[in-house]
Amino acid sequence: MLVTDIGSDSLIDSLISDRIRELNKNPADIRHDLPFLVADTSRIFEQHQRWLRCLPNVTPFYAVKCNSDVRLLRYLARLGVGFDCASWGEMKLVLDLGVDPSRVIFAHPCKAVSALQMAARRGVPRTTFDNVDELEKIKANAPSLRLLLRIYADDDTALVSLGNKFGAPLDTTKALLLRARDLGLTVEGVSFHIASNSEAFVTAVENAKRVFQQGKQLGFKMRLLDIGGGFQDSNFEAMAATLQRVIDKEFPKSTQLMAEPGRYYARSFYTMACKATSRRKQIGQDRSTKADMLYLNDGIYGCFMNAIMENEVYTPTLIRQGMEHDSEREVGAHRYSVWGPTCDGFDCIAKEAMMACEVKVGDWLKFDNMGAYTVATSTQFNGFSNHYDVIYVDDHVPLRPDREVTDGTKRSRSEALL
C-alpha cells in the first residue's frame, strides 16, 4: 500500500470549503443541513510511527469499537496492526476484510455463546475472562481458545471507569486459575485496562506479575501481557517511557506484549464540519452576562457524546467562505454556548466557546480530532440522522511511490503472537 504525503490542515480546509460550495448550489437539498467529515489516513501513519518509536516491543491491537470505519480498518491492517474485537459483529467486520484471525483478540470478559462459537469457528486464537461462569461457558463452547485473565485495575482518574464492570480482584485470581486448570483450559497471560495514568499503569503491571507467578506455579505457560488501552496524544511519550521502564523491571524480555489502543489511533482521523442552523442573541436584561446561543446540525446524540461522557471541551473554528460578507459580520471575540439540534435541553456541546468573530446562521464550524467515539456512538434520537458523509483525503491527493508501507511477505508483529 502507498501512503500519501502528510495531510495538512490547509488541505482539509480546502476540501471542507469545496464541499460547502457544492452544497450551496442547492441550498434546499437536505444535505445542506447535514454535518460531514473529512478523514486523513496520514494522521494514522503519524500515530503509528510514534507508537513504533516509543513502544517498539508492544504490538498494538486497535480497539474496533472506537471507530469502525472500514477505510481506517483496512489501513491499520496494512500497517500490521492487530484488532481488539468485543462482539460478534466486530469480529465479522474485521475478518471479512481478509485480516488473518491470528491478528484478532476477542477482548471481552463476558461474552455471548454465539460470539464464542463464532470466534472458535473462524480461528480467532484467544479471548479474556474474569469470572468462573465465563470459564464454564468457554469450556462448553470454545475450549480451544487460549485465555488471558483480566485483572481489576484501579484508576480513580478515569472519566469512564471499566473497573466497576470488568476485572478479577487479586484475591480471586488464584481460584480462577485453578478452575481453568481443572477444566483443562489454556491460560497464557494477563490483561488489564486503565485510563492514561502513570501510577495506575505501574501498579497494574506489578499486579500482573503476581498473577503471572501464580499461573506458572499452577503449570501454565504464562507468556503474554496485554496492557489494554487508555493512551492519549497529550502525554503519550511520557506514558510510554514510564510503562516501558516498569515492564522491563518486572517482566523478562521473552514476555510477549500487546496493547489495545483505540482513541490514540482514531482521534485525529476525522475532522468535522457542522452548520449553524439557528442562533439566539441575548436581547433582554441578560444580554450583558449571558452568552449568545448557537444551534448546530449535530450534537451529543450525534458525534459529541464525549461532551457528557468524558467532559471533552470542544473548540470550534469558523470556516471562512470568502470575504464578501465579512463587512456585515461583527469583528472581535464573541462568546457563545453551543447546542445540538434536538429538543433535549441536555444537548449542549459547549457551555462556552470563544469565537474570533461573530457567527451567523448558515455559517459552518470546524471541529478537529473527531475520530474517536463519535460516529461509533451516534444515535437517531429525535429523528436526526446518524449517517455521515465522509470525504477521504487520500481520494484527493496523488500518491507518492517513495512512501510505501509493505504488507507482503514480511510477517507482522501481531502475527508473531501466534
Residue pairs with C-beta under 8 A, 6 or more apart in sequence:
1 75
1 78
1 404
1 405
1 407
2 399
2 400
2 401
2 403
2 404
2 405
3 41
3 42
3 45
3 399
3 403
3 404
3 405
4 41
4 42
4 393
4 394
4 397
4 398
4 399
4 400
4 403
5 42
5 397
5 400
5 403
6 42
6 43
6 45
6 46
7 40
7 41
7 42
7 43
7 393
7 397
11 40
11 393
11 396
11 397
12 38
12 40
12 271
12 393
13 319
13 366
15 38
15 391
15 393
15 396
16 38
16 271
16 273
16 319
16 364
16 366
16 391
17 319
17 321
19 36
19 273
19 391
20 273
20 319
20 321
20 364
21 321
23 29
23 31
23 32
24 32
26 32
31 389
32 275
33 275
33 277
33 297
34 297
34 385
34 388
34 389
35 272
35 273
35 274
35 275
35 296
35 297
35 298
35 302
35 303
35 388
36 272
36 273
36 388
36 389
36 390
36 391
37 270
37 271
37 272
37 273
37 370
37 375
37 388
37 389
37 390
37 391
38 270
38 271
38 272
38 273
38 390
38 391
38 392
38 393
39 69
39 71
39 72
39 269
39 270
39 271
39 371
39 390
39 391
39 392
39 393
40 268
40 269
40 271
40 392
40 393
40 394
41 71
41 72
41 75
41 269
41 392
41 393
41 394
42 393
42 394
43 268
43 269
44 72
44 75
44 76
44 79
44 265
44 266
44 268
44 269
45 79
45 405
46 268
47 264
47 265
47 268
48 60
48 76
48 79
48 81
48 265
50 236
50 237
51 58
51 60
51 261
51 264
54 236
54 237
54 240
54 241
54 244
55 240
55 243
55 244
55 259
57 244
57 257
58 227
58 257
58 258
58 259
59 82
59 256
59 257
59 258
59 259
59 413
59 414
59 416
59 417
60 81
60 82
60 258
60 259
60 260
60 261
60 265
61 81
61 82
61 83
61 84
61 103
61 104
61 105
61 107
61 258
61 259
61 260
61 261
61 414
62 73
62 76
62 81
62 82
62 83
62 84
62 260
62 261
62 262
62 265
62 266
63 84
63 86
63 107
63 229
63 260
63 261
63 262
64 73
64 83
64 84
64 85
64 86
64 90
64 93
64 94
64 262
65 86
65 90
65 262
65 376
66 262
66 263
66 265
66 266
66 372
66 373
66 376
67 262
67 266
67 269
67 270
67 371
67 372
67 373
67 374
67 375
67 376
68 90
68 93
68 376
69 269
69 375
69 390
70 93
70 97
71 390
71 392
72 266
72 269
72 371
73 83
73 93
73 94
73 97
73 99
74 97
76 83
76 265
77 83
77 94
77 97
77 98
77 99
77 103
77 407
78 405
78 407
79 405
80 407
80 412
80 413
80 414
81 103
81 265
81 412
81 414
82 103
82 104
82 105
82 258
82 412
82 414
82 417
83 90
83 94
83 99
83 103
83 104
83 105
84 105
84 107
84 229
84 260
84 262
85 91
85 94
85 104
85 105
85 106
85 107
85 124
86 106
86 107
86 108
87 108
87 115
88 112
88 114
88 115
88 118
91 104
91 106
91 115
91 118
91 119
91 122
91 124
92 118
94 104
95 101
95 104
95 122
95 124
100 415
101 122
101 123
101 124
101 125
102 123
102 125
102 414
102 415
102 417
102 418
103 412
103 414
103 415
104 124
104 125
105 124
105 125
105 126
105 127
105 128
105 148
105 226
105 258
105 260
106 115
106 116
106 119
106 124
106 126
106 127
106 128
106 145
107 127
107 128
107 191
107 226
107 260
108 115
108 127
108 128
109 128
109 129
109 130
109 131
109 134
109 150
109 166
109 167
110 130
110 131
110 134
110 166
111 127
111 134
111 137
113 137
113 141
116 127
116 137
116 138
116 141
116 142
116 145
117 141
117 142
119 127
119 142
119 145
120 141
120 142
120 144
120 145
124 145
125 145
125 146
125 418
126 145
126 146
126 147
126 148
126 188
126 224
127 138
127 142
127 145
127 146
127 147
127 148
128 147
128 148
128 149
128 150
128 191
128 226
129 135
129 138
129 147
129 148
129 149
129 150
129 176
129 180
130 149
130 150
130 151
130 152
130 166
130 167
130 168
130 176
131 168
131 176
132 175
132 176
132 179
135 176
135 179
135 180
135 183
135 185
136 183
138 145
138 147
138 185
139 183
139 184
139 185
143 183
143 184
143 185
145 186
146 186
146 187
146 188
147 180
147 185
147 186
147 187
147 188
148 187
148 188
148 189
148 190
148 191
148 224
148 226
149 168
149 173
149 176
149 177
149 180
149 187
149 189
149 190
149 191
149 211
149 215
150 166
150 167
150 168
150 190
150 191
150 192
150 193
151 167
151 168
151 169
151 170
151 173
151 190
151 191
151 192
151 204
151 207
151 208
151 211
152 163
152 166
152 167
152 168
152 169
152 170
152 192
153 163
153 167
153 192
153 193
153 194
153 200
153 203
153 204
153 207
153 228
154 163
154 194
154 200
154 203
155 161
155 163
155 194
155 195
155 197
155 200
155 230
157 195
157 197
157 200
158 194
158 195
158 197
158 230
159 195
159 309
159 310
159 311
160 195
160 309
160 310
161 195
162 193
163 194
166 193
167 192
167 193
168 176
170 207
170 210
170 211
173 210
173 211
173 214
174 214
174 218
177 187
177 211
177 214
177 215
177 218
177 220
178 218
180 187
180 220
181 187
181 218
181 219
181 220
186 220
187 215
187 220
187 222
188 220
188 221
188 222
188 223
188 224
189 212
189 222
189 223
189 224
189 225
189 226
189 256
190 208
190 211
190 212
190 215
190 222
190 224
190 225
190 226
191 225
191 226
191 227
191 228
192 204
192 207
192 208
192 226
192 227
192 228
193 228
193 229
193 230
193 260
194 200
194 201
194 204
194 228
194 230
195 230
196 230
196 231
196 232
196 235
196 239
197 230
198 238
198 239
198 242
201 227
201 239
201 242
201 243
201 246
202 242
202 246
204 227
205 225
205 227
205 243
205 246
205 247
205 250
205 251
206 246
206 250
208 225
208 250
209 250
209 251
212 222
212 225
212 251
215 222
216 222
223 254
223 255
223 256
224 255
224 256
224 257
224 258
224 417
225 247
225 251
225 255
225 256
225 257
225 258
226 258
226 259
226 260
227 243
227 247
227 257
227 258
227 259
228 259
228 260
229 259
229 260
229 261
229 262
229 263
229 264
231 239
231 240
231 259
231 261
231 263
231 264
232 239
232 263
232 264
233 264
233 267
233 268
236 264
247 255
247 257
251 257
256 416
256 417
258 414
258 417
262 372
262 373
263 372
263 373
266 371
266 372
267 369
267 371
267 372
268 368
268 369
268 371
269 371
270 369
270 370
270 371
270 374
270 375
270 390
271 366
271 367
271 368
271 369
271 370
272 298
272 303
272 366
272 367
272 370
272 374
273 319
273 364
273 365
273 366
273 367
274 296
274 297
274 298
274 316
274 364
274 365
274 367
275 296
275 297
275 362
275 363
275 364
275 365
276 294
276 295
276 296
276 359
276 360
276 361
276 362
276 363
276 364
276 365
277 295
277 296
277 297
277 341
277 361
278 294
278 295
278 361
279 292
279 293
279 294
279 295
279 359
279 360
279 361
280 292
280 293
280 295
281 287
281 292
282 290
282 291
282 292
282 293
291 335
291 336
291 337
291 352
292 334
292 335
292 336
292 337
293 336
293 337
293 338
293 339
294 336
294 337
294 338
294 339
294 353
294 359
294 365
295 339
295 340
295 341
296 338
296 339
296 340
296 341
296 349
296 365
297 341
298 304
298 340
298 341
298 384
299 339
299 340
299 341
299 342
299 347
299 348
299 349
300 307
300 308
300 340
300 346
300 347
300 348
300 349
301 340
301 342
301 344
301 347
301 378
301 379
301 381
301 382
301 384
302 340
302 374
302 378
302 379
302 384
302 386
303 370
303 374
303 375
303 378
303 388
304 312
304 314
304 340
304 349
304 374
305 373
305 374
305 377
305 378
306 312
306 372
306 373
306 374
307 314
307 348
307 349
307 350
308 346
309 373
309 377
313 350
314 338
314 349
314 350
314 353
314 367
315 350
315 353
315 367
316 338
316 350
316 353
316 355
316 365
316 366
316 367
317 355
317 356
317 365
317 366
318 355
318 356
318 357
318 359
318 363
318 364
318 365
318 366
319 363
319 364
319 365
319 366
320 326
321 364
326 357
329 357
329 358
329 360
330 357
330 358
331 357
331 358
332 357
333 354
333 355
333 356
333 357
334 354
334 355
334 356
334 357
334 358
334 359
335 352
335 353
335 354
335 355
336 350
336 352
336 353
336 354
336 355
336 359
337 348
337 350
337 351
337 352
337 353
338 348
338 349
338 350
338 353
339 347
339 348
339 349
340 347
340 348
340 349
341 347
341 382
341 384
342 381
342 382
342 384
343 382
344 381
344 382
359 365
375 386
375 388
378 386
378 388
379 386
380 386
